[in-house]
């Protein structure tokens, strides 16, 4: 997924709410303490004291981490490290830090290889119904980009990539594409504070081009377009995170 050019972003967009920074610190705490899925975390009060944060900020961060599937909050029992919903590669996904530039690079590198291969298979195997669904999903991203409603674009973007994965007719590619995108959503929610990292319109046009290559059965073209699409996304996310790290450091 892509969003507005980070170099031209509104200065207000660089603001990072306290709960987002707290969410990063909680994930770092989980990794540092080597907590595995199912492990109990300290209470909000104890966690706030350990991290030097207010309970209010920690409470909001816990809500975010619960929403993206990293924590499980059980009434009357406490907070636990959630079982990864990633299926394959659970250990890696459970330890993922969405504001760590190196780990984000690794995720996008992995995504590039997986989705490029899946797209090539989709160009060979997609049924007429799947081609229609991919085209419609691509058109939906263009509609959402035109309105500028990020939530709608994210939903359409996820649908497009999932449809391509399904059209590969390989359950492992399809499942992995879906899992990677759920993990990448953590980058948008926590690492970027839900601010898009590049042009929505450009991403939508790339989706349409990929859809047409799949529809015409052009395997190499479809793979190349998907690789370029993910490369653009990777560069924009990297730039946005680097900018945030510089801002957080006070430079």
C-alpha positions as CSV (number, residue, x, y, z in Angstrom):
1,X,0.0,0.0,0.0
2,X,1.2,3.5,-0.7
3,X,0.2,7.0,0.4
4,X,1.1,10.8,0.2
5,X,4.7,11.7,-0.6
6,X,6.5,11.8,2.8
7,X,8.6,14.7,1.6
8,X,5.5,16.8,1.0
9,X,3.6,15.6,4.1
10,X,1.8,18.1,6.3
11,X,4.0,18.8,9.4
12,X,1.1,17.9,11.6
13,X,1.2,14.3,10.1
14,X,4.7,13.9,11.8
15,X,3.1,14.0,15.2
16,X,3.2,10.7,17.0
17,X,0.7,10.2,19.8
18,X,1.9,8.8,23.1
19,X,0.0,5.5,22.7
20,X,1.8,4.7,19.5
21,X,5.2,5.2,21.1
22,X,4.0,3.2,24.1
23,X,2.9,0.4,21.8
24,X,6.4,0.2,20.4
25,X,7.9,0.1,23.9
26,X,5.6,-2.7,24.9
27,X,6.6,-4.8,21.9
28,X,10.2,-4.1,22.7
29,X,9.6,-5.2,26.3
30,X,8.0,-8.5,25.0
31,X,11.1,-9.2,22.9
32,X,13.6,-8.1,25.6
33,X,11.9,-10.3,28.2
34,X,11.7,-13.2,25.7
35,X,7.9,-13.6,26.3
36,X,6.4,-16.2,24.0
37,X,2.8,-16.5,22.8
38,X,0.5,-17.2,25.8
39,X,2.9,-15.5,28.3
40,X,1.2,-13.2,30.8
41,X,2.3,-9.5,30.9
42,X,2.4,-7.4,34.0
43,X,-0.7,-5.4,34.9
44,X,-1.2,-2.1,33.2
45,X,0.0,-0.4,36.4
46,X,3.1,-2.5,36.7
47,X,3.9,-2.2,33.0
48,X,3.4,1.6,33.2
49,X,5.9,1.8,36.1
50,X,8.4,-0.5,34.3
51,X,8.3,1.6,31.1
52,X,8.1,4.9,32.8
53,X,4.7,5.7,31.2
54,X,1.3,6.8,32.4
55,X,-1.4,4.2,32.9
56,X,-3.6,6.1,30.5
57,X,-1.1,5.9,27.7
58,X,-0.4,2.2,28.4
59,X,-4.1,1.5,28.4
60,X,-4.5,3.1,24.9
61,X,-1.4,1.3,23.6
62,X,-2.8,-2.1,24.8
63,X,-6.0,-1.4,22.9
64,X,-4.0,-0.8,19.7
65,X,-1.9,-3.9,20.2
66,X,-5.0,-6.0,20.9
67,X,-6.7,-4.6,17.7
68,X,-3.7,-5.6,15.5
69,X,-3.5,-9.1,17.1
70,X,-0.3,-8.7,19.2
71,X,-1.9,-8.8,22.7
72,X,-4.8,-10.8,24.1
73,X,-6.7,-9.0,26.9
74,X,-8.8,-11.4,28.9
75,X,-11.3,-10.0,31.4
76,X,-10.5,-11.1,34.9
77,X,-7.3,-12.8,33.8
78,X,-5.0,-10.1,32.5
79,X,-2.9,-9.4,29.4
80,X,-1.2,-12.1,27.3
81,X,1.1,-12.2,24.3
82,X,-1.4,-13.3,21.6
83,X,-1.0,-16.4,19.6
84,X,0.2,-15.2,16.1
85,X,-2.5,-15.2,13.5
86,X,0.2,-15.5,10.8
87,X,-0.1,-19.3,10.6
88,X,3.2,-20.0,8.9
89,X,6.4,-18.3,10.3
90,X,4.6,-17.8,13.7
91,X,7.8,-17.2,15.6
92,X,9.1,-14.5,13.3
93,X,5.7,-12.7,13.2
94,X,5.4,-12.9,17.0
95,X,8.7,-11.2,17.4
96,X,8.2,-8.5,14.7
97,X,8.8,-4.9,15.7
98,X,6.8,-2.7,13.3
99,X,8.9,0.4,13.9
100,X,12.3,-1.4,13.5
101,X,13.6,-0.4,10.1
102,X,15.7,-3.5,9.6
103,X,12.8,-5.8,10.4
104,X,10.4,-3.8,8.2
105,X,13.0,-4.2,5.4
106,X,13.1,-8.0,5.9
107,X,9.3,-8.2,5.9
108,X,9.1,-6.3,2.6
109,X,11.9,-8.3,1.0
110,X,10.0,-11.5,1.9
111,X,6.7,-10.0,0.7
112,X,8.3,-9.1,-2.7
113,X,9.4,-12.7,-3.3
114,X,6.2,-14.3,-2.2
115,X,3.8,-11.9,-4.0
116,X,5.9,-11.8,-7.2
117,X,5.7,-15.6,-7.4
118,X,2.0,-15.7,-6.5
119,X,1.3,-13.1,-9.2
120,X,3.1,-15.1,-11.9
121,X,1.0,-18.2,-11.0
122,X,-2.2,-16.0,-11.0
123,X,-1.4,-14.9,-14.5
124,X,-1.2,-18.6,-15.5
125,X,-4.1,-20.0,-13.4
126,X,-6.7,-17.3,-12.7
127,X,-10.2,-18.3,-13.7
128,X,-12.5,-15.9,-15.5
129,X,-14.3,-15.2,-12.2
130,X,-11.0,-14.6,-10.4
131,X,-9.9,-12.2,-13.1
132,X,-13.1,-10.2,-12.8
133,X,-12.7,-10.1,-9.0
134,X,-9.1,-8.9,-9.3
135,X,-10.1,-6.2,-11.8
136,X,-12.9,-5.1,-9.5
137,X,-10.6,-4.9,-6.5
138,X,-8.1,-2.8,-8.5
139,X,-10.9,-0.5,-9.6
140,X,-12.1,-0.2,-5.9
141,X,-8.6,1.0,-4.9
142,X,-8.8,3.7,-7.6
143,X,-12.2,4.8,-6.3
144,X,-10.9,4.9,-2.7
145,X,-7.8,6.8,-3.8
146,X,-10.0,9.4,-5.6
147,X,-12.0,10.1,-2.4
148,X,-8.9,10.1,-0.3
149,X,-10.5,8.0,2.5
150,X,-7.5,5.9,3.8
151,X,-9.6,3.3,5.6
152,X,-11.5,2.5,2.4
153,X,-8.3,2.3,0.4
154,X,-6.7,-0.1,2.9
155,X,-9.7,-2.4,2.7
156,X,-9.7,-2.3,-1.1
157,X,-5.9,-2.7,-1.2
158,X,-6.0,-5.8,1.1
159,X,-8.8,-7.2,-1.1
160,X,-6.8,-6.8,-4.2
161,X,-3.7,-8.5,-2.9
162,X,-5.7,-11.3,-1.3
163,X,-7.5,-11.9,-4.6
164,X,-4.2,-12.1,-6.5
165,X,-2.9,-14.6,-3.9
166,X,-6.1,-16.7,-4.2
167,X,-5.8,-16.7,-8.0
168,X,-2.4,-18.4,-7.6
169,X,-4.3,-21.6,-6.9
170,X,-1.8,-22.5,-4.2
171,X,-3.0,-22.4,-0.7
172,X,0.5,-21.8,0.7
173,X,1.0,-18.7,-1.4
174,X,-2.5,-17.5,-0.7
175,X,-2.2,-18.0,3.0
176,X,1.3,-16.4,3.2
177,X,0.2,-13.4,1.2
178,X,-2.7,-12.8,3.6
179,X,-0.5,-13.3,6.7
180,X,2.2,-10.9,5.5
181,X,-0.3,-8.2,4.8
182,X,-1.8,-8.6,8.3
183,X,1.7,-8.2,9.8
184,X,2.5,-5.2,7.5
185,X,-0.7,-3.5,8.8
186,X,1.1,-3.2,12.1
187,X,3.7,-1.0,10.3
188,X,0.9,1.3,9.2
189,X,-0.8,1.3,12.6
190,X,2.2,1.5,14.9
191,X,5.2,2.5,12.8
192,X,3.4,5.2,10.8
193,X,0.5,6.2,13.0
194,X,-1.9,5.3,10.2
195,X,-0.4,8.0,8.0
196,X,0.0,6.7,4.4
197,X,3.5,6.4,3.1
198,X,3.1,7.4,-0.5
199,X,0.6,8.2,-3.3
200,X,-2.7,6.3,-3.1
201,X,-3.4,7.2,-6.8
202,X,-0.1,5.8,-7.9
203,X,-0.7,2.6,-6.0
204,X,-4.2,2.2,-7.5
205,X,-2.8,2.7,-11.1
206,X,-0.2,0.0,-10.4
207,X,-3.0,-2.3,-9.2
208,X,-4.9,-1.8,-12.4
209,X,-1.8,-2.5,-14.5
210,X,-1.1,-5.7,-12.6
211,X,-4.8,-6.8,-13.0
212,X,-4.6,-6.3,-16.7
213,X,-1.4,-8.3,-17.0
214,X,-2.9,-11.1,-15.1
215,X,-6.1,-11.0,-17.2
216,X,-4.0,-11.2,-20.4
217,X,-1.9,-14.1,-19.1
218,X,1.4,-12.1,-19.3
219,X,3.4,-13.9,-16.6
220,X,6.6,-12.0,-16.8
221,X,4.9,-8.6,-17.1
222,X,2.6,-9.4,-14.1
223,X,5.6,-10.4,-12.0
224,X,7.6,-7.4,-13.0
225,X,4.7,-5.0,-12.2
226,X,4.1,-6.5,-8.8
227,X,7.8,-6.4,-8.0
228,X,7.9,-2.7,-9.0
229,X,4.8,-2.0,-6.9
230,X,6.2,-3.5,-3.8
231,X,9.6,-1.9,-4.4
232,X,7.9,1.5,-4.5
233,X,6.0,0.8,-1.4
234,X,9.1,-0.4,0.4
235,X,11.0,2.8,-0.5
236,X,8.2,5.0,0.7
237,X,7.7,3.1,4.0
238,X,11.5,3.2,4.6
239,X,11.6,7.0,4.0
240,X,8.6,7.6,6.2
241,X,10.0,5.5,9.1
242,X,13.5,7.1,8.8
243,X,11.9,10.5,9.0
244,X,10.0,9.5,12.1
245,X,13.1,8.1,13.7
246,X,14.9,11.4,13.1
247,X,12.0,13.4,14.5
248,X,11.7,11.1,17.6
249,X,15.5,11.7,18.2
250,X,14.9,15.4,18.1
251,X,17.2,16.2,15.2
